[in-house]
Amino acid sequence: MTLRALAPPAARVHFVDIPPEFAPTRAHPIRVRSRPMPAGERITMHMHAWAQLAYAPRGVLRLAIESSSWIVPPSRAIWVPPHVPHEVVVVEEAYMRTLYIDESAVPAGLESCRVMAAMDMADLAPAREKLLGALALDELARAAPLPLSVPMPREKRLRALCEALLADPGNTDSLEYWAASVGASTRTIARLFRQELGMSFSQWRQQAVLARAIPLLNQGLALSRIARELGYQSQSAFSAMFRRAFGESPRAFMVRGHERTEAPPGEADDEIEGAAEAMSHR
């Protein structure tokens, strides 16, 4: 079997063009690169002076050298030593993260290509645990908090109102309705929201909506259905609200898992068109 036969019939052929800022050096021996890769794309046979560890949290890759090929399932990694000619075929749409490692930093015993399982965190030796722990602490110090908190009040009327809305975040009834339902005036409830929770009724309700949206998105439901369930008049209005809160579209937020990708075709346009509607909604 030839290497050419590995590529799907309609493959998009790309030649290697690694930007110079990703090339590792002795002074900076590890570089990281992340990018989306469409299904059917083929990176032609090439090699580099550094090693490569390619990992895709989603999608399937196939890597081939002259004598063999490997399928790389999601959440597995493929190791390619320095100076080894290879090509890559994206079998299923993937988000690829790659470490480029200078030859001077390559550990002993990694002279051949191989697929690797995810790192095993059980039964770590003390020295390894210390190294990984230091990295984890550095990441924690840099991590930005996400707006997923839904604060709860102590005052019994306001708490009853909040619990009812949490149970049905798609309910779009007015503050006047909710205040009456717990036996308080609109003015009193508005004051309690500010006093106990530090936000307005509409701001708190948006937090409740976001908290409910995450499990619905995780189920893979259509955005149009999620928008309806959460009381939005259109998918675009919901997407625009979500982007304002998180800085990216609903699908990109869930896919990323902590990688960033572009919004699926059409979704970004929907969000732009719905921005004005979302600003006035609720």
Secondary structure as a PSIPRED ss2 file (coil, helix, strand):
# PSIPRED VFORMAT (PSIPRED V4.0)

   1 M C   1.000  0.000  0.000
   2 T C   1.000  0.000  0.000
   3 L H   0.000  1.000  0.000
   4 R H   0.000  1.000  0.000
   5 A H   0.000  1.000  0.000
   6 L H   0.000  1.000  0.000
   7 A C   1.000  0.000  0.000
   8 P C   1.000  0.000  0.000
   9 P C   1.000  0.000  0.000
  10 A C   1.000  0.000  0.000
  11 A C   1.000  0.000  0.000
  12 R E   0.000  0.000  1.000
  13 V E   0.000  0.000  1.000
  14 H E   0.000  0.000  1.000
  15 F C   1.000  0.000  0.000
  16 V C   1.000  0.000  0.000
  17 D C   1.000  0.000  0.000
  18 I C   1.000  0.000  0.000
  19 P C   1.000  0.000  0.000
  20 P H   0.000  1.000  0.000
  21 E H   0.000  1.000  0.000
  22 F H   0.000  1.000  0.000
  23 A C   1.000  0.000  0.000
  24 P C   1.000  0.000  0.000
  25 T C   1.000  0.000  0.000
  26 R C   1.000  0.000  0.000
  27 A C   1.000  0.000  0.000
  28 H C   1.000  0.000  0.000
  29 P C   1.000  0.000  0.000
  30 I E   0.000  0.000  1.000
  31 R E   0.000  0.000  1.000
  32 V E   0.000  0.000  1.000
  33 R E   0.000  0.000  1.000
  34 S E   0.000  0.000  1.000
  35 R E   0.000  0.000  1.000
  36 P E   0.000  0.000  1.000
  37 M E   0.000  0.000  1.000
  38 P C   1.000  0.000  0.000
  39 A C   1.000  0.000  0.000
  40 G C   1.000  0.000  0.000
  41 E E   0.000  0.000  1.000
  42 R E   0.000  0.000  1.000
  43 I E   0.000  0.000  1.000
  44 T E   0.000  0.000  1.000
  45 M E   0.000  0.000  1.000
  46 H E   0.000  0.000  1.000
  47 M C   1.000  0.000  0.000
  48 H C   1.000  0.000  0.000
  49 A C   1.000  0.000  0.000
  50 W C   1.000  0.000  0.000
  51 A E   0.000  0.000  1.000
  52 Q E   0.000  0.000  1.000
  53 L E   0.000  0.000  1.000
  54 A E   0.000  0.000  1.000
  55 Y E   0.000  0.000  1.000
  56 A C   1.000  0.000  0.000
  57 P C   1.000  0.000  0.000
  58 R C   1.000  0.000  0.000
  59 G C   1.000  0.000  0.000
  60 V E   0.000  0.000  1.000
  61 L E   0.000  0.000  1.000
  62 R E   0.000  0.000  1.000
  63 L E   0.000  0.000  1.000
  64 A E   0.000  0.000  1.000
  65 I C   1.000  0.000  0.000
  66 E C   1.000  0.000  0.000
  67 S C   1.000  0.000  0.000
  68 S C   1.000  0.000  0.000
  69 S E   0.000  0.000  1.000
  70 W E   0.000  0.000  1.000
  71 I E   0.000  0.000  1.000
  72 V E   0.000  0.000  1.000
  73 P C   1.000  0.000  0.000
  74 P C   1.000  0.000  0.000
  75 S C   1.000  0.000  0.000
  76 R C   1.000  0.000  0.000
  77 A E   0.000  0.000  1.000
  78 I E   0.000  0.000  1.000
  79 W E   0.000  0.000  1.000
  80 V E   0.000  0.000  1.000
  81 P C   1.000  0.000  0.000
  82 P C   1.000  0.000  0.000
  83 H C   1.000  0.000  0.000
  84 V C   1.000  0.000  0.000
  85 P C   1.000  0.000  0.000
  86 H E   0.000  0.000  1.000
  87 E E   0.000  0.000  1.000
  88 V E   0.000  0.000  1.000
  89 V E   0.000  0.000  1.000
  90 V E   0.000  0.000  1.000
  91 V E   0.000  0.000  1.000
  92 E E   0.000  0.000  1.000
  93 E C   1.000  0.000  0.000
  94 A E   0.000  0.000  1.000
  95 Y E   0.000  0.000  1.000
  96 M E   0.000  0.000  1.000
  97 R E   0.000  0.000  1.000
  98 T E   0.000  0.000  1.000
  99 L E   0.000  0.000  1.000
 100 Y E   0.000  0.000  1.000
 101 I E   0.000  0.000  1.000
 102 D C   1.000  0.000  0.000
 103 E H   0.000  1.000  0.000
 104 S H   0.000  1.000  0.000
 105 A H   0.000  1.000  0.000
 106 V C   1.000  0.000  0.000
 107 P C   1.000  0.000  0.000
 108 A C   1.000  0.000  0.000
 109 G C   1.000  0.000  0.000
 110 L C   1.000  0.000  0.000
 111 E C   1.000  0.000  0.000
 112 S C   1.000  0.000  0.000
 113 C C   1.000  0.000  0.000
 114 R E   0.000  0.000  1.000
 115 V E   0.000  0.000  1.000
 116 M E   0.000  0.000  1.000
 117 A C   1.000  0.000  0.000
 118 A C   1.000  0.000  0.000
 119 M C   1.000  0.000  0.000
 120 D C   1.000  0.000  0.000
 121 M C   1.000  0.000  0.000
 122 A C   1.000  0.000  0.000
 123 D C   1.000  0.000  0.000
 124 L C   1.000  0.000  0.000
 125 A C   1.000  0.000  0.000
 126 P H   0.000  1.000  0.000
 127 A H   0.000  1.000  0.000
 128 R H   0.000  1.000  0.000
 129 E H   0.000  1.000  0.000
 130 K H   0.000  1.000  0.000
 131 L H   0.000  1.000  0.000
 132 L H   0.000  1.000  0.000
 133 G H   0.000  1.000  0.000
 134 A H   0.000  1.000  0.000
 135 L H   0.000  1.000  0.000
 136 A H   0.000  1.000  0.000
 137 L H   0.000  1.000  0.000
 138 D H   0.000  1.000  0.000
 139 E H   0.000  1.000  0.000
 140 L H   0.000  1.000  0.000
 141 A H   0.000  1.000  0.000
 142 R H   0.000  1.000  0.000
 143 A C   1.000  0.000  0.000
 144 A C   1.000  0.000  0.000
 145 P C   1.000  0.000  0.000
 146 L C   1.000  0.000  0.000
 147 P C   1.000  0.000  0.000
 148 L C   1.000  0.000  0.000
 149 S C   1.000  0.000  0.000
 150 V C   1.000  0.000  0.000
 151 P C   1.000  0.000  0.000
 152 M C   1.000  0.000  0.000
 153 P C   1.000  0.000  0.000
 154 R C   1.000  0.000  0.000
 155 E C   1.000  0.000  0.000
 156 K H   0.000  1.000  0.000
 157 R H   0.000  1.000  0.000
 158 L H   0.000  1.000  0.000
 159 R H   0.000  1.000  0.000
 160 A H   0.000  1.000  0.000
 161 L H   0.000  1.000  0.000
 162 C H   0.000  1.000  0.000
 163 E H   0.000  1.000  0.000
 164 A H   0.000  1.000  0.000
 165 L H   0.000  1.000  0.000
 166 L H   0.000  1.000  0.000
 167 A H   0.000  1.000  0.000
 168 D C   1.000  0.000  0.000
 169 P C   1.000  0.000  0.000
 170 G C   1.000  0.000  0.000
 171 N C   1.000  0.000  0.000
 172 T C   1.000  0.000  0.000
 173 D C   1.000  0.000  0.000
 174 S C   1.000  0.000  0.000
 175 L H   0.000  1.000  0.000
 176 E H   0.000  1.000  0.000
 177 Y H   0.000  1.000  0.000
 178 W H   0.000  1.000  0.000
 179 A H   0.000  1.000  0.000
 180 A H   0.000  1.000  0.000
 181 S H   0.000  1.000  0.000
 182 V C   1.000  0.000  0.000
 183 G C   1.000  0.000  0.000
 184 A C   1.000  0.000  0.000
 185 S C   1.000  0.000  0.000
 186 T H   0.000  1.000  0.000
 187 R H   0.000  1.000  0.000
 188 T H   0.000  1.000  0.000
 189 I H   0.000  1.000  0.000
 190 A H   0.000  1.000  0.000
 191 R H   0.000  1.000  0.000
 192 L H   0.000  1.000  0.000
 193 F H   0.000  1.000  0.000
 194 R H   0.000  1.000  0.000
 195 Q H   0.000  1.000  0.000
 196 E H   0.000  1.000  0.000
 197 L H   0.000  1.000  0.000
 198 G C   1.000  0.000  0.000
 199 M C   1.000  0.000  0.000
 200 S C   1.000  0.000  0.000
 201 F H   0.000  1.000  0.000
 202 S H   0.000  1.000  0.000
 203 Q H   0.000  1.000  0.000
 204 W H   0.000  1.000  0.000
 205 R H   0.000  1.000  0.000
 206 Q H   0.000  1.000  0.000
 207 Q H   0.000  1.000  0.000
 208 A H   0.000  1.000  0.000
 209 V H   0.000  1.000  0.000
 210 L H   0.000  1.000  0.000
 211 A H   0.000  1.000  0.000
 212 R H   0.000  1.000  0.000
 213 A H   0.000  1.000  0.000
 214 I H   0.000  1.000  0.000
 215 P H   0.000  1.000  0.000
 216 L H   0.000  1.000  0.000
 217 L H   0.000  1.000  0.000
 218 N H   0.000  1.000  0.000
 219 Q C   1.000  0.000  0.000
 220 G C   1.000  0.000  0.000
 221 L C   1.000  0.000  0.000
 222 A C   1.000  0.000  0.000
 223 L H   0.000  1.000  0.000
 224 S H   0.000  1.000  0.000
 225 R H   0.000  1.000  0.000
 226 I H   0.000  1.000  0.000
 227 A H   0.000  1.000  0.000
 228 R H   0.000  1.000  0.000
 229 E H   0.000  1.000  0.000
 230 L C   1.000  0.000  0.000
 231 G C   1.000  0.000  0.000
 232 Y C   1.000  0.000  0.000
 233 Q C   1.000  0.000  0.000
 234 S C   1.000  0.000  0.000
 235 Q H   0.000  1.000  0.000
 236 S H   0.000  1.000  0.000
 237 A H   0.000  1.000  0.000
 238 F H   0.000  1.000  0.000
 239 S H   0.000  1.000  0.000
 240 A H   0.000  1.000  0.000
 241 M H   0.000  1.000  0.000
 242 F H   0.000  1.000  0.000
 243 R H   0.000  1.000  0.000
 244 R H   0.000  1.000  0.000
 245 A H   0.000  1.000  0.000
 246 F H   0.000  1.000  0.000
 247 G C   1.000  0.000  0.000
 248 E C   1.000  0.000  0.000
 249 S C   1.000  0.000  0.000
 250 P H   0.000  1.000  0.000
 251 R H   0.000  1.000  0.000
 252 A H   0.000  1.000  0.000
 253 F H   0.000  1.000  0.000
 254 M H   0.000  1.000  0.000
 255 V H   0.000  1.000  0.000
 256 R H   0.000  1.000  0.000
 257 G C   1.000  0.000  0.000
 258 H C   1.000  0.000  0.000
 259 E C   1.000  0.000  0.000
 260 R C   1.000  0.000  0.000
 261 T C   1.000  0.000  0.000
 262 E C   1.000  0.000  0.000
 263 A C   1.000  0.000  0.000
 264 P C   1.000  0.000  0.000
 265 P C   1.000  0.000  0.000
 266 G C   1.000  0.000  0.000
 267 E H   0.000  1.000  0.000
 268 A H   0.000  1.000  0.000
 269 D H   0.000  1.000  0.000
 270 D H   0.000  1.000  0.000
 271 E H   0.000  1.000  0.000
 272 I H   0.000  1.000  0.000
 273 E H   0.000  1.000  0.000
 274 G H   0.000  1.000  0.000
 275 A H   0.000  1.000  0.000
 276 A H   0.000  1.000  0.000
 277 E H   0.000  1.000  0.000
 278 A H   0.000  1.000  0.000
 279 M H   0.000  1.000  0.000
 280 S H   0.000  1.000  0.000
 281 H C   1.000  0.000  0.000
 282 R C   1.000  0.000  0.000
